[in-house]
Amino acid sequence: MSERALRVAVVGSGPAGFYAAGHLLAADTPAEVDLIERLPTPWGLVRLGVAPDHPKIKAVSRAYEKIARQQGFRFLGNVGVGKDLEHSDLMQLYDAVIYSVGAQTDRSMGIPGEDLPGSWPATVFVAWYNGHPDYQDLSFDLSCERAVVIGNGNVAVDVARMLALTDEELQPTDTTEPAISAIVNSGIKEILMLGRRGPVQGAFTPPEVQELGELAGADICVEAAELKLDAASEAELAEAPAATARTVKLLREFAAREPTGKPRSLRLRFKVSPVAILGEGRVEAVEIVHNELAVDAKGRLRAVPTNKREVIECGAVFRSVGYLGVPLPGLPFDQNRHTLPNEAGRVIDDSGAPFPGVYCAGWIKRGPTGVIGTNKKDAVETVDLLLEDAAAGRLDRGLDPDAGQVDELLAERGVEVVTYPGWEAIDEIECAAGEPLGRPRVKLVTWDELRGTARGA
Ligand code: NAP
């Protein structure tokens, strides 16, 4: 193998996949990387998850474009692993495979009424307003006066904020047209965000919380009583990182504000958990229970329900309680963590022994935590181990793969691969359509449009 370049397949073209590809191509060991992606478009959640009104965060894609221009990089879009190529194929076609497929589903809450029409996983709403081609046939009925967002993470904040944005705030973004129209013309007067623990334990971060207080069309509302801390939370706050203290300070500032009469309000409540989503045929209300906080066996403050319950009328519920990884065909799966079982990125079997040549990076490695940049360190850790294994001869399986072999197999199977120039054609058309409107892009949102445009390249 020392005579030829190391051939690596990276499966999933989100941040972790791009950082893995970039680190491989920057290494002293000559390498060729095929970045394999189910969708015709790269960038994963940077394109389809990051809120459209956060263009600065989306601009991280410039770094991925640089990686894509490097010698040895190929994008194989519109190729599903588990559909067009099996894991066993990859093991014949590449010296090593890095799975960076993210966490592709949402955590369920396990409460009655969770699946009533009008109750949505936040992940689905996010994919819809961002133009994910699998979610464009959905329609969100936002004619109700109150929408409830469950969860206190940054995705919950994104969803609550997006529901509150005005036409002027949405127009300069790449939110899809049906989503802009649904949000702007919605009947929503109150967006209610429910956290099961207290303000000190919120998973959201200060810049995101601060934005909630700066919306053109919605007043932020928090009752001072909601922010009253029990002794354990006071103690936690005293020891907490500066970001937590900053968040609590921001929330206290919000509580001191008077509503200014904006058309919508965004209300935050804490220490309440939904116990049921109620309605005849569709969402009409959520039933919540008030919680107290108690220290669990791990020393963490957890929510414990009291006897106090409340029913809150609403017409839409967005459950934002975290993403979950899904099992990959032909590979082991950690059912507790919903990740590929791994040691620092080397995928391992039940006995803890590494699967030679199989690695992971990003959310499928560590779970759905951290910001985009977290994936860089994570991917670098994985790739360094891969390179160490290559140098030690642990990737030698008597293969002599070249790029033509995978191309031939995909052609034999009738797979229409979207190459990087194909994606660049999509990108060009989208950006050109956005320019006269003052938007970064107008996304192509159907599989046919995306594949058709790439085909023309
Ligand atoms: P997250 O940060 O893990 O937050 C999940 C939230 O759901 C927590 O508040 C959690 O409360 C709550 N929750 C879980 N189970 C619940 C239940 N049964 N009932 C009520 N609440 C429940 O997840 P996320 O918001 O999906 O975000 C995923 C990752 O992406 C995070 O690292 C996030 O920071 C990142 N992200 C970043 C940005 C940004 O930087 N702007 C934007 C979006 C996402 P407990 O704490 O009590 O478990």
Residues whose N, C-alpha, C, O or C-beta is under 5 A from the ligand:
A	BS01	NAP	M109 G151 N152 G153 N154 V155 A156 R196 R197 Q201 A203 S320 V321 G322 Y323 P368 T369 G370 V371
